[in-house]
Amino acid sequence: MSHVTRRTALLAAALSLTSAPLQAQTWPARPIKLIVPFPPGGGTDIVARLLAERLGAALGQSVVVDNRPGAGTAIGAAAVANAAADGHTLLFSGSSTFTVNPAVRRSLSYDPFKQLQPLGMVARAPLVIVTAANSPFANLPQLLATAKDKPGELNYATFGPGTGPHLVGEMLAYARNAKMTPVPYKGSADAAIGIIRGDVQVGIDTLAAAKPHLQDGKLRALAVISDKRTPLMPQVPSLGELGLGYALFDAWYALAAPSGIDKAIGTRLQQVLATIVADADFQKRLTQQSMDATWMAPAPLRELMDREVTRYRAAVARSNIPQS
């Protein structure tokens, strides 16, 4: 090998070794796109906007929320899964995207375990089962008894096949040997209108999304989807005390990037996320939205995803939920 050739090879090797650190040093080079696979106004969107503001301030670059609803969150999730892993396109979504979709749907346009890299959980949100304020159903046992006596006649709102409300609705029906018909909506706002109007008899959503309608007397809470009552709604029974623990569902929100993101960028994002979640003002703002600021690092979050998808797949098999 000539002196010039050897020198060129050494230079190329040096450049390859320094390219990743240089990428991390120059990141973020432009505004970061935070894709949210839900319409504006729902629980996911609320947390995403609180987070985007603080991420932007910490990183010195704008973080722009890009709402891409549809296909049970698969449209937005696939957009991130197929994006360049350069830290400029991120996903913020709920547990449905990470664990329910792969459990319920055979054909999925993205793989949350192979194409997405979780960066951390930032919040948990109590889910509540609601009906219209003028509904004849005073409590959840009464509604499920009717759904058992009149199979398929009662409708419940979902955000599409494979979403959290779909899975919870089917698990509830299975627990009481009942049958309800799922009706898909684009998001929380549309679903609430359908419930209030009487197009569907029951809905399953975050307390954050349902709270305004509960406060103005348009919706009635039948139960919270938890083992015990929540201090946020102490007057509302829990699924645990109603003997419906089988249908428990953990609603959480997490940030993720396309797989293969530079390690230094991923580490920086994790550090910023952990600091944001520990901030007292962020925690207060989430409490005001009926949510809990909850930090979980990538490794335990991945373990949680593994456990949940296993549990939900078993529930799908037992409940005879049709897989799309």
C-alpha positions in Angstrom: 0.0 0.0 0.0 1.4 3.4 -1.0 1.9 6.2 1.5 -0.9 8.2 -0.1 -3.3 5.2 -0.1 -2.4 4.4 3.6 -3.0 8.0 4.5 -6.4 8.1 2.7 -7.5 4.9 4.5 -6.5 6.2 7.9 -8.4 9.4 7.2 -11.5 7.5 6.2 -11.3 5.4 9.4 -10.9 8.5 11.5 -13.9 10.1 9.9 -16.0 7.0 10.4 -15.1 7.0 14.1 -16.0 10.6 14.6 -19.1 10.9 12.5 -21.5 9.7 15.3 -20.1 12.1 17.9 -20.2 14.9 15.4 -23.8 14.1 14.6 -24.7 14.3 18.3 -22.7 17.5 18.7 -24.7 19.3 15.9 -28.1 17.9 17.0 -30.7 19.3 16.9 -29.8 21.1 13.7 -33.4 22.0 12.9 -36.9 21.9 14.6 -37.8 18.5 16.0 -41.1 17.0 14.8 -43.1 15.3 17.6 -45.6 13.1 16.0 -48.8 12.4 18.0 -51.0 9.7 16.5 -54.2 11.3 17.9 -56.2 14.4 17.0 -55.7 17.6 19.0 -57.6 17.8 22.4 -57.2 14.3 23.8 -55.1 13.2 26.7 -52.1 12.2 24.5 -52.1 15.6 22.8 -52.4 17.5 26.1 -49.3 15.8 27.5 -47.4 16.1 24.2 -47.8 19.8 24.1 -46.7 20.3 27.7 -43.7 18.1 26.9 -42.9 19.8 23.6 -42.6 23.2 25.2 -40.2 22.0 27.8 -38.1 19.9 25.4 -37.7 22.8 23.1 -36.5 25.0 26.0 -34.0 22.4 27.2 -32.6 21.6 23.7 -32.6 25.1 22.3 -34.6 24.2 19.3 -38.3 24.2 18.5 -40.3 21.0 19.1 -43.4 21.0 16.8 -46.4 18.8 17.6 -47.6 17.0 14.4 -51.0 15.3 14.9 -51.4 12.3 12.6 -54.4 10.3 13.7 -55.9 7.2 12.1 -55.7 3.5 11.9 -55.7 3.1 15.7 -52.5 5.2 16.0 -50.7 3.1 13.3 -50.4 5.9 10.8 -48.4 8.2 13.1 -46.4 5.4 14.6 -45.4 4.0 11.1 -44.4 7.6 10.1 -41.9 7.6 13.0 -40.8 4.0 12.5 -39.8 4.7 8.9 -38.3 8.1 9.5 -34.6 8.9 9.6 -33.1 8.0 13.0 -31.4 11.3 13.4 -33.3 12.6 16.4 -35.4 15.1 14.5 -38.5 12.9 14.3 -39.9 11.5 17.5 -43.1 9.7 18.6 -45.2 10.6 21.6 -48.1 8.2 22.2 -49.9 6.1 24.8 -49.6 2.4 25.6 -52.0 1.4 22.9 -49.4 2.2 20.3 -46.7 0.2 22.0 -48.5 -2.9 23.5 -52.2 -3.1 22.5 -51.8 -2.8 18.7 -49.3 -5.6 18.5 -51.5 -7.8 20.7 -54.7 -7.2 18.9 -53.7 -6.8 15.3 -52.0 -9.4 13.1 -51.2 -7.0 10.3 -49.5 -3.9 11.6 -47.6 -1.3 9.6 -44.9 -0.9 12.2 -43.2 -3.0 14.8 -42.9 -1.2 18.1 -40.3 -3.7 19.4 -38.0 -3.6 16.3 -38.6 -0.2 14.7 -39.1 2.0 17.7 -36.7 2.8 20.5 -38.5 3.8 23.7 -36.8 6.8 25.4 -38.9 6.9 28.6 -42.3 7.0 30.1 -43.4 10.4 31.3 -46.9 10.0 32.6 -49.8 7.7 33.6 -53.5 8.6 33.2 -56.5 7.1 35.0 -59.0 5.8 32.5 -62.7 6.2 33.2 -65.8 4.5 31.8 -68.5 7.1 31.0 -72.0 7.3 29.7 -74.3 10.2 28.8 -75.7 12.1 31.8 -79.2 11.3 30.6 -78.4 7.6 30.1 -80.7 5.0 31.8 -77.6 3.3 33.2 -76.9 4.4 36.7 -73.9 2.1 37.2 -71.6 -0.3 35.3 -73.1 -3.6 36.5 -76.5 -2.4 35.2 -75.0 -1.6 31.8 -73.1 -4.9 31.5 -76.2 -6.8 32.6 -78.1 -5.2 29.8 -75.3 -6.0 27.4 -75.6 -9.6 28.4 -79.4 -9.7 28.0 -79.3 -7.9 24.7 -76.1 -9.1 22.9 -74.7 -6.5 20.5 -77.4 -3.9 21.0 -75.2 -1.6 23.2 -72.5 0.3 21.4 -69.2 1.6 22.9 -66.8 4.2 21.5 -63.3 3.2 20.5 -60.5 5.0 18.6 -60.4 2.1 16.1 -59.5 -1.6 16.2 -56.6 -2.4 18.5 -56.8 0.7 20.6 -57.0 0.7 24.4 -60.8 1.4 24.5 -61.4 -1.5 22.1 -59.4 -3.9 24.2 -61.0 -2.7 27.5 -64.5 -2.9 26.1 -64.0 -6.5 25.0 -62.4 -7.5 28.3 -65.3 -6.0 30.2 -67.9 -7.8 28.0 -66.0 -11.1 28.4 -65.9 -10.7 32.2 -69.7 -10.7 32.3 -70.4 -13.0 29.3 -71.8 -10.0 27.5 -71.5 -8.6 24.0 -71.2 -4.9 23.0 -70.6 -3.4 19.5 -67.4 -1.3 19.1 -67.9 2.0 17.1 -64.6 3.7 16.0 -64.1 7.5 16.3 -61.1 9.6 15.3 -60.4 10.7 18.9 -61.6 11.8 22.3 -63.5 14.9 21.1 -65.6 13.0 18.4 -66.2 10.1 20.8 -67.5 12.4 23.5 -70.0 14.0 21.1 -71.2 10.5 20.1 -71.7 9.5 23.7 -73.5 12.7 24.7 -75.7 12.6 21.6 -76.6 8.9 22.3 -75.1 7.4 19.2 -73.1 5.1 21.5 -74.0 4.1 25.1 -70.6 4.0 26.7 -67.1 5.3 26.3 -63.7 4.5 27.7 -61.2 7.4 27.8 -58.7 9.2 30.0 -60.0 11.2 32.9 -58.2 14.2 31.4 -60.2 14.0 28.2 -63.5 13.2 29.9 -63.2 15.7 32.8 -64.6 18.8 31.1 -67.8 16.9 30.1 -68.1 15.4 33.5 -67.8 18.8 35.1 -70.4 20.4 32.9 -72.8 17.6 33.5 -72.9 16.1 30.0 -71.3 12.8 31.0 -71.6 10.5 34.0 -68.7 8.4 35.3 -69.5 4.7 35.9 -66.1 3.4 37.0 -62.4 4.1 36.9 -60.2 1.4 35.3 -58.0 0.7 38.3 -57.8 -1.7 41.2 -58.7 0.9 43.7 -60.5 4.3 43.6 -58.5 7.3 42.5 -58.2 10.4 44.7 -59.1 12.4 41.6 -62.6 10.9 41.6 -63.1 9.3 45.0 -66.9 9.0 44.5 -66.5 6.7 41.5 -66.0 2.9 42.0 -63.1 1.1 40.6 -63.1 -2.1 38.5 -61.3 -3.9 41.2 -64.0 -3.3 43.8 -66.7 -4.2 41.2 -65.0 -7.6 40.7 -63.8 -6.7 37.2 -60.1 -6.8 37.7 -59.8 -8.9 34.6 -60.3 -5.8 32.5 -57.7 -3.6 34.2 -55.6 -1.5 31.8 -52.6 0.6 32.4 -52.7 3.8 30.4 -49.3 5.5 30.1 -47.5 7.9 27.8 -44.0 7.5 26.4 -41.5 9.1 24.0 -39.9 7.0 21.4 -37.5 7.4 18.4 -36.8 5.4 15.3 -34.6 2.5 16.1 -30.9 3.2 15.4 -30.9 6.7 16.9 -27.4 7.8 17.8 -26.6 6.6 21.4 -25.5 10.1 22.5 -28.7 11.7 21.2 -30.8 9.0 22.9 -29.0 9.5 26.1 -29.4 13.3 26.0 -33.1 12.9 25.4 -33.5 10.5 28.3 -31.6 12.9 30.6 -33.8 15.8 29.5 -37.0 13.8 29.9 -36.1 12.6 33.4 -35.4 16.3 34.4 -38.7 17.4 33.0 -40.7 14.7 34.8 -39.0 15.6 38.1 -39.9 19.3 37.7 -42.5 20.5 40.2 -44.3 22.7 37.7 -44.6 19.9 35.1 -46.0 17.6 37.8 -48.5 20.3 38.9 -49.6 20.8 35.3 -50.2 17.1 34.8 -52.1 16.9 38.1 -54.4 19.7 36.9 -55.0 17.5 33.8 -55.9 14.5 36.0 -52.6 12.7 35.2 -49.6 11.6 37.2 -46.0 12.5 36.2 -44.2 9.1 36.1 -40.6 8.6 34.9 -39.6 5.2 33.7 -36.2 4.7 32.0 -35.9 2.8 28.6 -34.9 -0.6 30.0 -37.7 -1.0 32.6 -40.1 0.5 30.0 -39.1 -2.2 27.5 -39.7 -4.9 30.2 -43.2 -3.4 30.9 -43.9 -3.5 27.1 -43.0 -7.2 27.1 -45.2 -8.0 30.0 -48.2 -6.1 28.7 -48.1 -7.4 25.2 -48.0 -11.0 26.6 -51.0 -10.3 28.9 -53.0 -8.6 26.2 -52.4 -11.3 23.7 -53.8 -13.8 26.2 -56.8 -11.6 26.8 -57.4 -11.3 23.1 -57.3 -15.1 22.8 -59.7 -15.6 25.7 -62.1 -12.8 24.7 -62.3 -13.9 21.0 -61.4 -10.4 19.9 -61.3 -10.4 16.1 -57.8 -9.7 14.9 -57.4 -7.5 11.9 
